[in-house]
Amino acid sequence: MWIFTSTGMLSVVAHRELAKDLLVRARSPVHIREMFPDAVVDETPNADYPFRTIISRELYSNVIADYSLNISYDNFKNSIEENAFHDRCVEIWAIMLRYGLTWREFE
């Protein structure tokens, strides 16, 4: 699952060996630390997502629920302060807009 927040993007998958845990991956260690400040972030330089941590499913769901309950912005893109991340999110938004157009009925 990809999760986009105002402070980063996470790729979250089931841990292959630990059923009660998730592997939370990112392309920037800051993106993990913003959501999970106490996490130990490991670096795997040759991986697609070079930064990762193991988080319990319970902690992950609590953090995401808390984040969701505290959303105060009315425009996600405008809530992103880091310029480079904002620009990438705008590009992703545009790509998904084009994808969404294929589902609209035009007369």
CNS distance restraints for C-alpha pairs under 8 A (distance, minus, plus):
assign (resid   1 and name CA) (resid  11 and name CA) 5.67 0.50 0.50
assign (resid   1 and name CA) (resid  12 and name CA) 5.11 0.50 0.50
assign (resid   1 and name CA) (resid  13 and name CA) 6.47 0.50 0.50
assign (resid   2 and name CA) (resid   9 and name CA) 6.94 0.50 0.50
assign (resid   2 and name CA) (resid  10 and name CA) 5.68 0.50 0.50
assign (resid   2 and name CA) (resid  11 and name CA) 4.64 0.50 0.50
assign (resid   2 and name CA) (resid  12 and name CA) 6.33 0.50 0.50
assign (resid   3 and name CA) (resid   9 and name CA) 5.57 0.50 0.50
assign (resid   3 and name CA) (resid  10 and name CA) 5.11 0.50 0.50
assign (resid   3 and name CA) (resid  11 and name CA) 6.43 0.50 0.50
assign (resid   3 and name CA) (resid  12 and name CA) 7.60 0.50 0.50
assign (resid   4 and name CA) (resid   8 and name CA) 5.94 0.50 0.50
assign (resid   4 and name CA) (resid   9 and name CA) 4.49 0.50 0.50
assign (resid   4 and name CA) (resid  10 and name CA) 6.56 0.50 0.50
assign (resid   5 and name CA) (resid   9 and name CA) 6.28 0.50 0.50
assign (resid   6 and name CA) (resid  76 and name CA) 7.03 0.50 0.50
assign (resid   6 and name CA) (resid  77 and name CA) 7.76 0.50 0.50
assign (resid   6 and name CA) (resid  79 and name CA) 5.71 0.50 0.50
assign (resid   6 and name CA) (resid  80 and name CA) 4.67 0.50 0.50
assign (resid   6 and name CA) (resid  81 and name CA) 7.39 0.50 0.50
assign (resid   7 and name CA) (resid  31 and name CA) 6.22 0.50 0.50
assign (resid   7 and name CA) (resid  34 and name CA) 6.65 0.50 0.50
assign (resid   7 and name CA) (resid  80 and name CA) 6.48 0.50 0.50
assign (resid   7 and name CA) (resid  81 and name CA) 7.58 0.50 0.50
assign (resid   7 and name CA) (resid  82 and name CA) 7.57 0.50 0.50
assign (resid   8 and name CA) (resid  30 and name CA) 7.67 0.50 0.50
assign (resid   8 and name CA) (resid  31 and name CA) 4.55 0.50 0.50
assign (resid   8 and name CA) (resid  32 and name CA) 7.71 0.50 0.50
assign (resid   8 and name CA) (resid  34 and name CA) 7.79 0.50 0.50
assign (resid   8 and name CA) (resid  85 and name CA) 7.22 0.50 0.50
assign (resid   9 and name CA) (resid  26 and name CA) 6.56 0.50 0.50
assign (resid   9 and name CA) (resid  27 and name CA) 7.97 0.50 0.50
assign (resid   9 and name CA) (resid  31 and name CA) 6.25 0.50 0.50
assign (resid  10 and name CA) (resid  24 and name CA) 6.49 0.50 0.50
assign (resid  10 and name CA) (resid  25 and name CA) 5.71 0.50 0.50
assign (resid  10 and name CA) (resid  26 and name CA) 5.09 0.50 0.50
assign (resid  10 and name CA) (resid  31 and name CA) 6.94 0.50 0.50
assign (resid  10 and name CA) (resid  32 and name CA) 7.08 0.50 0.50
assign (resid  11 and name CA) (resid  24 and name CA) 5.87 0.50 0.50
assign (resid  11 and name CA) (resid  25 and name CA) 5.03 0.50 0.50
assign (resid  11 and name CA) (resid  26 and name CA) 6.16 0.50 0.50
assign (resid  12 and name CA) (resid  22 and name CA) 6.63 0.50 0.50
assign (resid  12 and name CA) (resid  23 and name CA) 5.80 0.50 0.50
assign (resid  12 and name CA) (resid  24 and name CA) 4.64 0.50 0.50
assign (resid  12 and name CA) (resid  25 and name CA) 6.24 0.50 0.50
assign (resid  13 and name CA) (resid  22 and name CA) 5.75 0.50 0.50
assign (resid  13 and name CA) (resid  23 and name CA) 5.37 0.50 0.50
assign (resid  13 and name CA) (resid  24 and name CA) 6.68 0.50 0.50
assign (resid  14 and name CA) (resid  19 and name CA) 7.29 0.50 0.50
assign (resid  14 and name CA) (resid  21 and name CA) 6.79 0.50 0.50
assign (resid  14 and name CA) (resid  22 and name CA) 4.72 0.50 0.50
assign (resid  14 and name CA) (resid  23 and name CA) 5.99 0.50 0.50
assign (resid  15 and name CA) (resid  19 and name CA) 6.40 0.50 0.50
assign (resid  15 and name CA) (resid  21 and name CA) 5.79 0.50 0.50
assign (resid  15 and name CA) (resid  22 and name CA) 4.88 0.50 0.50
assign (resid  15 and name CA) (resid  23 and name CA) 5.22 0.50 0.50
assign (resid  15 and name CA) (resid  54 and name CA) 7.75 0.50 0.50
assign (resid  18 and name CA) (resid  22 and name CA) 7.80 0.50 0.50
assign (resid  20 and name CA) (resid  56 and name CA) 5.97 0.50 0.50
assign (resid  20 and name CA) (resid  57 and name CA) 5.92 0.50 0.50
assign (resid  21 and name CA) (resid  54 and name CA) 6.42 0.50 0.50
assign (resid  21 and name CA) (resid  55 and name CA) 5.54 0.50 0.50
assign (resid  21 and name CA) (resid  56 and name CA) 4.18 0.50 0.50
assign (resid  21 and name CA) (resid  57 and name CA) 5.16 0.50 0.50
assign (resid  22 and name CA) (resid  54 and name CA) 5.75 0.50 0.50
assign (resid  22 and name CA) (resid  55 and name CA) 5.33 0.50 0.50
assign (resid  22 and name CA) (resid  56 and name CA) 5.96 0.50 0.50
assign (resid  22 and name CA) (resid  57 and name CA) 5.89 0.50 0.50
assign (resid  22 and name CA) (resid  60 and name CA) 7.92 0.50 0.50
assign (resid  23 and name CA) (resid  52 and name CA) 6.77 0.50 0.50
assign (resid  23 and name CA) (resid  53 and name CA) 5.92 0.50 0.50
assign (resid  23 and name CA) (resid  54 and name CA) 4.81 0.50 0.50
assign (resid  23 and name CA) (resid  55 and name CA) 6.43 0.50 0.50
assign (resid  24 and name CA) (resid  32 and name CA) 7.52 0.50 0.50
assign (resid  24 and name CA) (resid  52 and name CA) 5.50 0.50 0.50
assign (resid  24 and name CA) (resid  53 and name CA) 5.36 0.50 0.50
assign (resid  24 and name CA) (resid  54 and name CA) 6.15 0.50 0.50
assign (resid  24 and name CA) (resid  55 and name CA) 6.84 0.50 0.50
assign (resid  25 and name CA) (resid  32 and name CA) 7.42 0.50 0.50
assign (resid  25 and name CA) (resid  49 and name CA) 5.75 0.50 0.50
assign (resid  25 and name CA) (resid  50 and name CA) 7.42 0.50 0.50
assign (resid  25 and name CA) (resid  51 and name CA) 5.65 0.50 0.50
assign (resid  25 and name CA) (resid  52 and name CA) 4.21 0.50 0.50
assign (resid  25 and name CA) (resid  53 and name CA) 6.56 0.50 0.50
assign (resid  26 and name CA) (resid  31 and name CA) 6.49 0.50 0.50
assign (resid  26 and name CA) (resid  32 and name CA) 6.57 0.50 0.50
assign (resid  26 and name CA) (resid  49 and name CA) 5.17 0.50 0.50
assign (resid  26 and name CA) (resid  50 and name CA) 6.65 0.50 0.50
assign (resid  26 and name CA) (resid  51 and name CA) 5.25 0.50 0.50
assign (resid  26 and name CA) (resid  52 and name CA) 6.24 0.50 0.50
assign (resid  27 and name CA) (resid  31 and name CA) 7.74 0.50 0.50
assign (resid  27 and name CA) (resid  48 and name CA) 7.77 0.50 0.50
assign (resid  27 and name CA) (resid  49 and name CA) 4.99 0.50 0.50
assign (resid  27 and name CA) (resid  50 and name CA) 5.74 0.50 0.50
assign (resid  27 and name CA) (resid  51 and name CA) 6.01 0.50 0.50
assign (resid  28 and name CA) (resid  32 and name CA) 7.37 0.50 0.50
assign (resid  28 and name CA) (resid  50 and name CA) 7.66 0.50 0.50
assign (resid  28 and name CA) (resid  51 and name CA) 6.45 0.50 0.50
assign (resid  29 and name CA) (resid  33 and name CA) 6.33 0.50 0.50
assign (resid  29 and name CA) (resid  41 and name CA) 6.84 0.50 0.50
assign (resid  29 and name CA) (resid  51 and name CA) 5.67 0.50 0.50
assign (resid  29 and name CA) (resid  52 and name CA) 7.77 0.50 0.50
assign (resid  30 and name CA) (resid  34 and name CA) 5.94 0.50 0.50
assign (resid  31 and name CA) (resid  35 and name CA) 6.95 0.50 0.50
assign (resid  32 and name CA) (resid  36 and name CA) 5.84 0.50 0.50
assign (resid  32 and name CA) (resid  37 and name CA) 7.52 0.50 0.50
assign (resid  32 and name CA) (resid  39 and name CA) 7.79 0.50 0.50
assign (resid  32 and name CA) (resid  41 and name CA) 7.57 0.50 0.50
assign (resid  32 and name CA) (resid  52 and name CA) 7.65 0.50 0.50
assign (resid  32 and name CA) (resid  53 and name CA) 7.85 0.50 0.50
assign (resid  33 and name CA) (resid  37 and name CA) 4.45 0.50 0.50
assign (resid  33 and name CA) (resid  38 and name CA) 7.30 0.50 0.50
assign (resid  33 and name CA) (resid  39 and name CA) 6.78 0.50 0.50
assign (resid  33 and name CA) (resid  41 and name CA) 7.90 0.50 0.50
assign (resid  35 and name CA) (resid  63 and name CA) 7.14 0.50 0.50
assign (resid  36 and name CA) (resid  63 and name CA) 7.84 0.50 0.50
assign (resid  39 and name CA) (resid  53 and name CA) 6.60 0.50 0.50
assign (resid  39 and name CA) (resid  54 and name CA) 7.84 0.50 0.50
assign (resid  39 and name CA) (resid  55 and name CA) 7.65 0.50 0.50
assign (resid  40 and name CA) (resid  53 and name CA) 6.12 0.50 0.50
assign (resid  41 and name CA) (resid  51 and name CA) 6.33 0.50 0.50
assign (resid  41 and name CA) (resid  52 and name CA) 5.51 0.50 0.50
assign (resid  41 and name CA) (resid  53 and name CA) 5.03 0.50 0.50
assign (resid  42 and name CA) (resid  51 and name CA) 5.68 0.50 0.50
assign (resid  42 and name CA) (resid  52 and name CA) 5.37 0.50 0.50
assign (resid  42 and name CA) (resid  53 and name CA) 6.16 0.50 0.50
assign (resid  43 and name CA) (resid  50 and name CA) 5.48 0.50 0.50
assign (resid  43 and name CA) (resid  51 and name CA) 4.68 0.50 0.50
assign (resid  43 and name CA) (resid  52 and name CA) 6.58 0.50 0.50
assign (resid  44 and name CA) (resid  49 and name CA) 7.70 0.50 0.50
assign (resid  44 and name CA) (resid  50 and name CA) 4.64 0.50 0.50
assign (resid  44 and name CA) (resid  51 and name CA) 6.16 0.50 0.50
assign (resid  44 and name CA) (resid  52 and name CA) 7.78 0.50 0.50
assign (resid  45 and name CA) (resid  50 and name CA) 4.94 0.50 0.50
assign (resid  45 and name CA) (resid  51 and name CA) 7.80 0.50 0.50
assign (resid  46 and name CA) (resid  50 and name CA) 6.60 0.50 0.50
assign (resid  55 and name CA) (resid  59 and name CA) 6.62 0.50 0.50
assign (resid  55 and name CA) (resid  60 and name CA) 6.30 0.50 0.50
assign (resid  56 and name CA) (resid  60 and name CA) 6.16 0.50 0.50
assign (resid  57 and name CA) (resid  61 and name CA) 6.07 0.50 0.50
assign (resid  58 and name CA) (resid  62 and name CA) 6.17 0.50 0.50
assign (resid  59 and name CA) (resid  63 and name CA) 6.10 0.50 0.50
assign (resid  60 and name CA) (resid  64 and name CA) 6.15 0.50 0.50
assign (resid  61 and name CA) (resid  65 and name CA) 5.93 0.50 0.50
assign (resid  62 and name CA) (resid  66 and name CA) 6.04 0.50 0.50
assign (resid  63 and name CA) (resid  67 and name CA) 6.11 0.50 0.50
assign (resid  64 and name CA) (resid  68 and name CA) 6.08 0.50 0.50
assign (resid  65 and name CA) (resid  69 and name CA) 6.11 0.50 0.50
assign (resid  66 and name CA) (resid  70 and name CA) 6.30 0.50 0.50
assign (resid  67 and name CA) (resid  71 and name CA) 6.45 0.50 0.50
assign (resid  73 and name CA) (resid  79 and name CA) 6.39 0.50 0.50
assign (resid  75 and name CA) (resid  79 and name CA) 6.54 0.50 0.50
assign (resid  76 and name CA) (resid  80 and name CA) 7.08 0.50 0.50
assign (resid  77 and name CA) (resid  86 and name CA) 6.58 0.50 0.50
assign (resid  77 and name CA) (resid  89 and name CA) 7.01 0.50 0.50
assign (resid  77 and name CA) (resid  90 and name CA) 6.89 0.50 0.50
assign (resid  80 and name CA) (resid  85 and name CA) 7.38 0.50 0.50
assign (resid  80 and name CA) (resid  86 and name CA) 5.52 0.50 0.50
assign (resid  81 and name CA) (resid  86 and name CA) 6.92 0.50 0.50
assign (resid  82 and name CA) (resid  86 and name CA) 5.99 0.50 0.50
assign (resid  83 and name CA) (resid  87 and name CA) 6.17 0.50 0.50
assign (resid  84 and name CA) (resid  88 and name CA) 6.39 0.50 0.50
assign (resid  85 and name CA) (resid  89 and name CA) 6.19 0.50 0.50
assign (resid  86 and name CA) (resid  90 and name CA) 6.25 0.50 0.50
assign (resid  87 and name CA) (resid  91 and name CA) 6.38 0.50 0.50
assign (resid  88 and name CA) (resid  92 and name CA) 6.27 0.50 0.50
assign (resid  89 and name CA) (resid  93 and name CA) 6.02 0.50 0.50
assign (resid  90 and name CA) (resid  94 and name CA) 6.19 0.50 0.50
assign (resid  91 and name CA) (resid  95 and name CA) 6.29 0.50 0.50
assign (resid  92 and name CA) (resid  96 and name CA) 6.19 0.50 0.50
assign (resid  93 and name CA) (resid  97 and name CA) 6.05 0.50 0.50
assign (resid  94 and name CA) (resid  98 and name CA) 6.36 0.50 0.50
assign (resid  95 and name CA) (resid  99 and name CA) 6.38 0.50 0.50
assign (resid  96 and name CA) (resid 100 and name CA) 6.03 0.50 0.50
assign (resid  97 and name CA) (resid 101 and name CA) 6.27 0.50 0.50
assign (resid  98 and name CA) (resid 102 and name CA) 7.06 0.50 0.50
assign (resid  99 and name CA) (resid 103 and name CA) 7.60 0.50 0.50
assign (resid 100 and name CA) (resid 104 and name CA) 6.98 0.50 0.50
